[in-house]
Amino acid sequence: MVTVKIPASIEQLCRLRETISSELPEKYEHLQFKAELITEEILTNICKYAYDGKDGETTFACGMATIDNQDAFFIEITDTGAEYNPFQNLDQTQFDKSIEERKIGGVGLHLVQQMATHYVYMRDGIKNKLQIFLLP
């Protein structure tokens, strides 16, 4: 498991992709696209909304873990921005509507929900923590 602390900036995405690549065992490389897309969606939301236009930091951790006695690739993204559970108010019914009728936003988080085997949000003191597990 590796942990990196970075500025909450979309420019850091390349560094996080490299971190994912270095921590993902070769036999699970088919998970790399999902891990990168999930990371990009969450980091983008943090950059846009967590710090209200001010500078902030994000901690990113990833590596192999076990869930339900199975190997899984684990991603944890933490920030100290405004409290926000990205899955709490996600309107699943909007995806039953035509593109013209849908509200703007939420598609990225919907993708995260669809790709992740398990995900959990928690507020830990002043930190937002999002944990995601990907089973091979």
Contacts in CASP RR format, 6 or more apart in sequence:
PFRMAT RR
TARGET T0000
AUTHOR 0000-0000-0000
METHOD contacts of the structure
MODEL  1
MVTVKIPASIEQLCRLRETISSELPEKYEHLQFKAELITEEILTNICKYA
YDGKDGETTFACGMATIDNQDAFFIEITDTGAEYNPFQNLDQTQFDKSIE
ERKIGGVGLHLVQQMATHYVYMRDGIKNKLQIFLLP
1 23 0 8 1.000
1 61 0 8 1.000
1 62 0 8 1.000
1 63 0 8 1.000
1 64 0 8 1.000
1 65 0 8 1.000
1 74 0 8 1.000
2 19 0 8 1.000
2 22 0 8 1.000
2 23 0 8 1.000
2 61 0 8 1.000
2 62 0 8 1.000
2 63 0 8 1.000
3 59 0 8 1.000
3 60 0 8 1.000
3 61 0 8 1.000
4 15 0 8 1.000
4 16 0 8 1.000
4 19 0 8 1.000
4 59 0 8 1.000
4 60 0 8 1.000
4 61 0 8 1.000
5 57 0 8 1.000
5 58 0 8 1.000
5 59 0 8 1.000
5 60 0 8 1.000
6 12 0 8 1.000
6 15 0 8 1.000
6 16 0 8 1.000
6 57 0 8 1.000
6 58 0 8 1.000
6 59 0 8 1.000
6 60 0 8 1.000
7 55 0 8 1.000
7 56 0 8 1.000
7 57 0 8 1.000
7 58 0 8 1.000
8 43 0 8 1.000
8 46 0 8 1.000
8 47 0 8 1.000
8 50 0 8 1.000
8 51 0 8 1.000
8 55 0 8 1.000
8 56 0 8 1.000
8 57 0 8 1.000
8 58 0 8 1.000
8 79 0 8 1.000
9 47 0 8 1.000
10 43 0 8 1.000
10 44 0 8 1.000
10 47 0 8 1.000
12 43 0 8 1.000
12 58 0 8 1.000
13 39 0 8 1.000
13 40 0 8 1.000
13 43 0 8 1.000
16 36 0 8 1.000
16 39 0 8 1.000
16 43 0 8 1.000
16 60 0 8 1.000
17 36 0 8 1.000
17 39 0 8 1.000
19 60 0 8 1.000
19 62 0 8 1.000
20 32 0 8 1.000
20 35 0 8 1.000
20 36 0 8 1.000
20 39 0 8 1.000
20 62 0 8 1.000
20 75 0 8 1.000
21 32 0 8 1.000
23 62 0 8 1.000
23 63 0 8 1.000
23 64 0 8 1.000
23 73 0 8 1.000
24 31 0 8 1.000
24 32 0 8 1.000
24 35 0 8 1.000
24 62 0 8 1.000
24 63 0 8 1.000
24 73 0 8 1.000
25 64 0 8 1.000
27 136 0 8 1.000
28 64 0 8 1.000
28 71 0 8 1.000
28 73 0 8 1.000
28 136 0 8 1.000
30 136 0 8 1.000
31 73 0 8 1.000
31 134 0 8 1.000
31 136 0 8 1.000
34 115 0 8 1.000
34 116 0 8 1.000
34 134 0 8 1.000
35 62 0 8 1.000
35 73 0 8 1.000
35 75 0 8 1.000
35 134 0 8 1.000
37 111 0 8 1.000
37 115 0 8 1.000
38 75 0 8 1.000
38 111 0 8 1.000
38 112 0 8 1.000
38 115 0 8 1.000
38 116 0 8 1.000
38 132 0 8 1.000
38 134 0 8 1.000
39 60 0 8 1.000
39 75 0 8 1.000
39 77 0 8 1.000
41 108 0 8 1.000
41 109 0 8 1.000
41 111 0 8 1.000
41 112 0 8 1.000
42 77 0 8 1.000
42 86 0 8 1.000
42 112 0 8 1.000
42 130 0 8 1.000
43 58 0 8 1.000
43 60 0 8 1.000
43 77 0 8 1.000
45 86 0 8 1.000
45 109 0 8 1.000
46 58 0 8 1.000
46 77 0 8 1.000
46 79 0 8 1.000
46 81 0 8 1.000
49 82 0 8 1.000
49 84 0 8 1.000
50 56 0 8 1.000
50 79 0 8 1.000
50 81 0 8 1.000
50 82 0 8 1.000
50 84 0 8 1.000
50 128 0 8 1.000
51 79 0 8 1.000
51 81 0 8 1.000
51 82 0 8 1.000
52 82 0 8 1.000
56 79 0 8 1.000
56 80 0 8 1.000
56 81 0 8 1.000
57 79 0 8 1.000
57 80 0 8 1.000
58 77 0 8 1.000
58 78 0 8 1.000
58 79 0 8 1.000
59 76 0 8 1.000
59 77 0 8 1.000
59 78 0 8 1.000
59 79 0 8 1.000
60 75 0 8 1.000
60 76 0 8 1.000
60 77 0 8 1.000
60 78 0 8 1.000
61 74 0 8 1.000
61 75 0 8 1.000
61 76 0 8 1.000
61 77 0 8 1.000
61 78 0 8 1.000
62 73 0 8 1.000
62 74 0 8 1.000
62 75 0 8 1.000
62 76 0 8 1.000
63 73 0 8 1.000
63 74 0 8 1.000
63 75 0 8 1.000
64 71 0 8 1.000
64 72 0 8 1.000
64 73 0 8 1.000
64 74 0 8 1.000
65 71 0 8 1.000
65 72 0 8 1.000
65 73 0 8 1.000
65 74 0 8 1.000
65 133 0 8 1.000
66 72 0 8 1.000
67 117 0 8 1.000
67 118 0 8 1.000
67 133 0 8 1.000
67 135 0 8 1.000
70 135 0 8 1.000
71 135 0 8 1.000
71 136 0 8 1.000
72 117 0 8 1.000
72 118 0 8 1.000
72 133 0 8 1.000
72 134 0 8 1.000
72 135 0 8 1.000
72 136 0 8 1.000
73 133 0 8 1.000
73 134 0 8 1.000
73 136 0 8 1.000
74 131 0 8 1.000
74 132 0 8 1.000
74 133 0 8 1.000
75 131 0 8 1.000
75 132 0 8 1.000
75 133 0 8 1.000
75 134 0 8 1.000
76 129 0 8 1.000
76 130 0 8 1.000
76 131 0 8 1.000
76 132 0 8 1.000
77 129 0 8 1.000
77 130 0 8 1.000
78 124 0 8 1.000
78 127 0 8 1.000
78 128 0 8 1.000
78 129 0 8 1.000
78 130 0 8 1.000
79 127 0 8 1.000
79 128 0 8 1.000
80 126 0 8 1.000
80 127 0 8 1.000
80 128 0 8 1.000
81 126 0 8 1.000
81 128 0 8 1.000
83 123 0 8 1.000
83 128 0 8 1.000
84 128 0 8 1.000
85 121 0 8 1.000
85 123 0 8 1.000
85 128 0 8 1.000
86 109 0 8 1.000
86 112 0 8 1.000
86 121 0 8 1.000
86 130 0 8 1.000
87 109 0 8 1.000
87 113 0 8 1.000
87 119 0 8 1.000
87 121 0 8 1.000
88 121 0 8 1.000
90 106 0 8 1.000
90 109 0 8 1.000
90 110 0 8 1.000
90 113 0 8 1.000
91 103 0 8 1.000
91 106 0 8 1.000
92 110 0 8 1.000
94 101 0 8 1.000
94 102 0 8 1.000
94 103 0 8 1.000
94 106 0 8 1.000
95 102 0 8 1.000
95 110 0 8 1.000
112 119 0 8 1.000
112 132 0 8 1.000
113 119 0 8 1.000
115 134 0 8 1.000
116 132 0 8 1.000
116 133 0 8 1.000
116 134 0 8 1.000
117 133 0 8 1.000
117 134 0 8 1.000
117 135 0 8 1.000
118 132 0 8 1.000
118 133 0 8 1.000
119 130 0 8 1.000
119 131 0 8 1.000
119 132 0 8 1.000
119 133 0 8 1.000
120 130 0 8 1.000
120 131 0 8 1.000
121 128 0 8 1.000
121 129 0 8 1.000
121 130 0 8 1.000
122 129 0 8 1.000
122 131 0 8 1.000
123 129 0 8 1.000
END
